Amino acid sequence: MILVVGASGHVGTELIAQLAGSGHKVRAMTRRPEKLSPPGGVEVVRGDATDPSGLSSAFAGVDRAFLMSAENTGAAPRPTHLPRLVEAAARAGVEHVVLLSVYSGGTGGDAIADWHARTEHAVTGSGLDWTLLRPGRFMSNALQWAAQIQRGNEVNIPFATRPSASIDPADIAAVAAVALTTDGHRGAAYQMSGPEVLTPVEELAVLAVLLHRPLRAVEPPLDAVRAAMSRTGMPDSVLDAILARTRDTHEGTQLLPTVADLLGRPPRPFARWAADHIHLFTDRARAHHDHQRADPRAGPAMGRGRAARRDRRPGRDDHRRLHPHRPGRLCARPGPITCAALLSSLIPLITAAFSGTDVLFFSGLCSIRSASFPRIPPVKEMVWQWAR
Ligand SMILES: NC(=O)c1ccc[n+]([C@@H]2O[C@H](COP(=O)([O-])OP(=O)(O)OC[C@H]3O[C@@H](n4cnc5c(N)ncnc54)[C@H](OP(=O)(O)O)[C@@H]3O)[C@@H](O)[C@H]2O)c1
């Protein structure tokens, strides 16, 4: 039996699906079993790392476990959640644990490094067999923008131009599944990245293409970021460490071969993650999708006016139109929507050629630029403003 702690989290959800899908006996741990909808055959157990008494039943009969902790760095003088989980695992006779750690583990010499060194040591010093997973920034962190995107096109993003080789949690889960179910991973620490280095601004541009909206990143001043983080109760030492790492280092920007080496395929690009999760970024789009499912006569959104095109819920295949290595760019082989946009943009050009109207000629040029280079929001916006 494999226990997955954090089964409702970004990695945990993927991991239980992948393990159950390949026929393993899986137990999913959560504090709220009533909220979890796991795949068939997965056993769900209530467990809370703040309540050690309840952990014995979660670990009973388990031989391998995926561990993670959601305890905030610096929330206590030292980590408490992870050591409790490890103690429960050891008491239950678990043989091998795979820990979801962080990119640099315990290295760095600051308050963050100190916290994660202690977390990792709880596992590596436990006497259990272990594997450490050290991923960089999760692609799913983009979901922090979802509420703002639902309200409008302006998105407040701290450190908006800080690049990172962010990784799809599904890839972390796939590596965890390999480590838990195949030989040769005990005692290994896997540092992992995604396939490309993007800034949050560039990730937002990918979402803008998928949502057909002119999303704009606004970077708040550093003072405001610091004040907001401080209000969450984060100690100054951790705050300083986060700001210093983000501002002064290139941590997390290296492209690492780990995922490809372990999985035999490249890590998934941000455009793929975004296409799979785009419905989480807009309620209206989800409502539209539900409406379409309920009434097939409604037909596809495209071709039913500008508003419908803007709010269209992108299909699962939309990511294929995005260039895999140049976020926001369309692939060389455009899809039907791009072709339609290019053709329709020719109409004002031809009209302009005959009428000599500068405005129409300008709008035609903008339409072509905006269809071919959706990463240039001002041009798109000019066209939309003009069209309105
Ligand atoms: N986000 C990143 O960029 C990133 C990068 C590198 C490493 N990491 C590491 O990845 C881990 C997950 O990160 P995340 O923020 O993205 O989290 P997440 O996927 O949102 O998952 C949080 C999970 O923690 C569980 N949880 C919360 N409190 C718990 C408790 N007291 N006892 C047991 N389970 C509890 C929740 O389960 P229930 O609510 O269902 O109980 C939920 O499944 C963290 O350890 C983080 O350090 C994150």
PDBQT file of the ligand as one rigid body, heavy atoms in Angstrom, charges set to zero:
ROOT
HETATM    1  N1  LIG A 401       4.618  25.990  -5.081  1.00  0.00    +0.000 N 
HETATM    2  C1  LIG A 401       5.889  25.964  -5.456  1.00  0.00    +0.000 C 
HETATM    3  O1  LIG A 401       6.359  26.709  -6.339  1.00  0.00    +0.000 OA
HETATM    4  C2  LIG A 401       6.812  24.950  -4.812  1.00  0.00    +0.000 A 
HETATM    5  C3  LIG A 401       8.109  24.798  -5.328  1.00  0.00    +0.000 A 
HETATM    6  C4  LIG A 401       8.936  23.836  -4.748  1.00  0.00    +0.000 A 
HETATM    7  C5  LIG A 401       8.483  23.071  -3.690  1.00  0.00    +0.000 A 
HETATM    8  N2  LIG A 401       7.214  23.257  -3.205  1.00  0.00    +0.000 N 
HETATM    9  C6  LIG A 401       6.739  22.430  -2.074  1.00  0.00    +0.000 C 
HETATM   10  O2  LIG A 401       5.620  21.687  -2.494  1.00  0.00    +0.000 OA
HETATM   11  C7  LIG A 401       4.730  21.507  -1.410  1.00  0.00    +0.000 C 
HETATM   12  C8  LIG A 401       3.306  21.837  -1.859  1.00  0.00    +0.000 C 
HETATM   13  O3  LIG A 401       3.262  23.140  -2.272  1.00  0.00    +0.000 OA
HETATM   14  P1  LIG A 401       1.928  23.963  -2.592  1.00  0.00    +0.000 P 
HETATM   15  O4  LIG A 401       1.991  25.200  -1.797  1.00  0.00    +0.000 OA
HETATM   16  O5  LIG A 401       1.774  24.085  -4.056  1.00  0.00    +0.000 OA
HETATM   17  O6  LIG A 401       0.783  23.091  -1.923  1.00  0.00    +0.000 OA
HETATM   18  P2  LIG A 401      -0.510  22.406  -2.505  1.00  0.00    +0.000 P 
HETATM   19  O7  LIG A 401      -0.220  21.635  -3.708  1.00  0.00    +0.000 OA
HETATM   20  O8  LIG A 401      -1.562  23.432  -2.554  1.00  0.00    +0.000 OA
HETATM   21  O9  LIG A 401      -0.844  21.345  -1.362  1.00  0.00    +0.000 OA
HETATM   22  C9  LIG A 401      -1.129  21.621  -0.077  1.00  0.00    +0.000 C 
HETATM   23  C10 LIG A 401      -1.513  20.254   0.526  1.00  0.00    +0.000 C 
HETATM   24  O10 LIG A 401      -1.128  20.254   1.864  1.00  0.00    +0.000 OA
HETATM   25  C11 LIG A 401      -2.121  19.564   2.602  1.00  0.00    +0.000 C 
HETATM   26  N3  LIG A 401      -2.104  20.040   3.961  1.00  0.00    +0.000 N 
HETATM   27  C12 LIG A 401      -2.205  21.321   4.380  1.00  0.00    +0.000 A 
HETATM   28  N4  LIG A 401      -2.139  21.365   5.721  1.00  0.00    +0.000 NA
HETATM   29  C13 LIG A 401      -2.003  20.083   6.145  1.00  0.00    +0.000 A 
HETATM   30  C14 LIG A 401      -1.899  19.479   7.417  1.00  0.00    +0.000 A 
HETATM   31  N5  LIG A 401      -1.916  20.198   8.553  1.00  0.00    +0.000 N 
HETATM   32  N6  LIG A 401      -1.771  18.147   7.477  1.00  0.00    +0.000 NA
HETATM   33  C15 LIG A 401      -1.761  17.394   6.365  1.00  0.00    +0.000 A 
HETATM   34  N7  LIG A 401      -1.868  17.900   5.127  1.00  0.00    +0.000 NA
HETATM   35  C16 LIG A 401      -1.988  19.233   5.020  1.00  0.00    +0.000 A 
HETATM   36  C17 LIG A 401      -3.423  19.906   1.890  1.00  0.00    +0.000 C 
HETATM   37  O11 LIG A 401      -4.296  18.847   2.104  1.00  0.00    +0.000 OA
HETATM   38  P3  LIG A 401      -5.812  18.987   2.650  1.00  0.00    +0.000 P 
HETATM   39  O12 LIG A 401      -6.185  20.457   2.623  1.00  0.00    +0.000 OA
HETATM   40  O13 LIG A 401      -6.613  18.164   1.701  1.00  0.00    +0.000 OA
HETATM   41  O14 LIG A 401      -5.748  18.415   4.008  1.00  0.00    +0.000 OA
HETATM   42  C18 LIG A 401      -2.977  19.942   0.431  1.00  0.00    +0.000 C 
HETATM   43  O15 LIG A 401      -3.132  18.687  -0.171  1.00  0.00    +0.000 OA
HETATM   44  C19 LIG A 401       5.267  22.353  -0.247  1.00  0.00    +0.000 C 
HETATM   45  O16 LIG A 401       5.966  21.518   0.652  1.00  0.00    +0.000 OA
HETATM   46  C20 LIG A 401       6.240  23.297  -0.926  1.00  0.00    +0.000 C 
HETATM   47  O17 LIG A 401       7.330  23.667  -0.083  1.00  0.00    +0.000 OA
HETATM   48  C21 LIG A 401       6.368  24.177  -3.746  1.00  0.00    +0.000 A 
ENDROOT
TORSDOF 0
